Structure formats: C-alpha cells, structure tokens
Amino acid sequence: MPDSPEPSGDSRETTSPADTPKGYMISLAVVLMGILIVMVFFMNLSGQEATASTAITQQRWSLQSYAGPDGTTVPVQDGTTVTALFTTEGKVSGSGGCNQYSARYLVRETTMIVSGITTTKMNCPGGGVMIQESRYYSLLEQAASPRVHNRVLTLYSTEGKPLLVFVSA
C-alpha cells in the first residue's frame, strides 16, 4: 500500500552527548560551577563589610572631633594631630596631640574594650592641648563600640553616643 508509512531502513535514534549519563553529569557540573562562580562574585560585590575588628586595622586614623563634657561635638584644636593605629595584635597607639600613647584593645562582634593606656609625660605648651589630650584618653577608655563607614571610624559609648570620630589619615 502506497499510503501507509513504511519504516525506514535506519531504525536507530540519534542522541546528543548530553543525553548520555556521562554527558548529563558533565552538564550538571558545568551548571553548578557557574552557579558557584556567580554566588562568589555577587557576594563579594554586595559590599559585605568587614568586621569592625578588621576594618579598624586597615589604616591609620586621625581624630576629627570628640565629645565634650556636656556631650557636644568638639573639633580637634588647630595645630594638633591626634592619631590612632590599631594593630591586628590588639594594640592601639599614636599621638594624643602632644604625647605618644599605647593601649590594649579588644573587639568582639560590636563590642570594644580599651584598657591600660600608657603615655609619655611631656608637658606641652598651651593648656588647651593638655586638656584635649586628657579628654581623648578618657574617651578612648570609655569606647564601647566601633563603627567604620565611608572611611570614618566612630567610637561609641555604651549608651550609643559618639565619643570619638576619626577619619582615615
């Protein structure tokens, strides 16, 4: 019968390499690797901030302002430079504006402790410099929480009030 379909002489089906078990596994591995690469790439681009303990050790800081006795923001006196360098070994050191200082610090999650401040004992001219330096050391020991944002380090009190504001030096 001419109208009936006749089977062709070649009854084999053609398959692509991806249809074989080995090809399927290779395709799956490529897709999974692609997903992994995309995840790593986007997690790094999302701006996940470094922990505070890491972020404060990445540069030298220069004090911009500090909390006055009445809680107002006081700018650093002209002609003085107050600095802080936090090391990964838990030491902070720098200049208080006149004298050099060093202390130990510890950061755990969002909590900070600074203790054991030692300083040189130079007497600097102008009473304001020594008052500022004394205030700085006192506030540094009161620091309870650090935050780094846009290259600004702010040390906060236990009540969440800013005590010391540093900029990248």
N, C-alpha and C positions, 0 to 999 in steps of 0.2 A: 504494500500500500504506500503510495507516494505521499499521502498526507500525514502519516504517522512519523513522529520523530524517531530517528534511528540513533542509537548510541554511537558516539564517535569511536574511532579505533583507540583513542588515548583516554583511558578512564582514570588517570592519575589527577589528583587535585594539586594545585600549586599552593605552596605555603611560603610565607615570608620567614626570614630568620627569627623575627620577634615572636612568631607563633610556636617556636620550639621551646622546650623547658629552659635550655641554656640561654637562648635569646631573650626569653622573658626575664630571667634573673639579671642579665646584663642591663636590660632596660630599666628594671626596678632599681638597681644600684645607681644608675646614672640619675634617675629622678630623685632618689634620696640624697645623693651627693649635692644635687642642685638645690634642694630644699635646705640642706645644712649650710651651704655657702650663703644663700640668701638670708638665713637666720643670723648667721655670724655677722654678715655685712650690715644688716639693719640694726642689730643690737648695738654694734659699735657706733653707728651713725645716730642713734637715738639720743645721744648726749647723756648717757648714764653717767652721772657724776661720780668721781672718785670719792672714796670715803673721806671724811674730814681729816682723819689722821694722815692720809696720803696727800691730800690737797694742800695742807699747810706746809708740808716739807718740800714742795716743788719750787720754791723761790724764797728770796729774802723779802721781808715786809718792812714797810716804813709807816710809822704811825701818822695818821691824818688828823684824828680827833679822839677825844676821850670824854668820859662822863665826869662832869664837875660834881662837887659835894652836894649840890642841890638837884642833881640829875640832868642839868642842862648839858648840851654838847659844847665842848671847849676845843677849839682848834689848837694844834701844836704851835708853840711860840715860834715866831720868826727867828731864824738863825740857829734853831736847834733841830737835830735829827735824832729821832727815836726809832730804833730798828729792832727787828726780831728775826732770828733764823732758827727754825725748828728742824732738828735732825731726826732721822728715822730711828736713832738710838734713844729717843726720849729726852733730849736735851734742848733747851731753848737758850739762846744767848744773843747779845747785841749791845747796843748803846742805849742808855736811858736818857740821853741828851747831854750828859756830862760824863758820867761814869759808865764803865763796862759792867755787864752783869751776866750771870748764868743761873739757870734753874733746871729742875727736872719737871717734865710734864708727862701726862698720860691721857690719851684719848681712847675711849671705848664707846663705840656707836656714836651717840650725840652728846656724850658727857666728857668734860675735860677737867683735869686737876693739875694745877701748877703749884709746886712747892719748893722750898729750900732755896730761895733767891739769895745769891751772894753777889756783892758788888765791890768794885774798887772804892776807895774812900777819898777821892779828890773833892776839894771844895771849889765849886765853880763860881765865878763872879756873877752877880745879879741873883737876888733871892728867888726870882720867878722860875729860874731854871731848876733850882733845887726843889722847889715846891712841886713843879710839874713832874720831875723825876720821882719824887716820893709818891705822888699820886699814881703815877704809872705803875710802879712796883706793887702798890697796894691793890690796884685794879687787876693787874695780871694775876695775883694770887686769888682774887675773887672770881676769876673767869670760870664758868661752869659749862659753857657750851660754845664750840666754834662753828662758824659757817663761812664757806667760801662761795662767792657768787660774783661772776663777771670780774675776776681778778681783784676782788675786795674781800679781805678777811675781817669778820666781825666776831668779837668775843663777847658773849652774853652772860649776864648774871643768872643766878638760879631762878629769878623772877621773870627772865626773858627780856630784860632791858639791856640795850647795847652798852658795853663798858668801854671797849677799845675798838677803833676802826682803823684798819691798816690798808694800804694799797701796795700793789706789787712794786718793789723798789727797782 
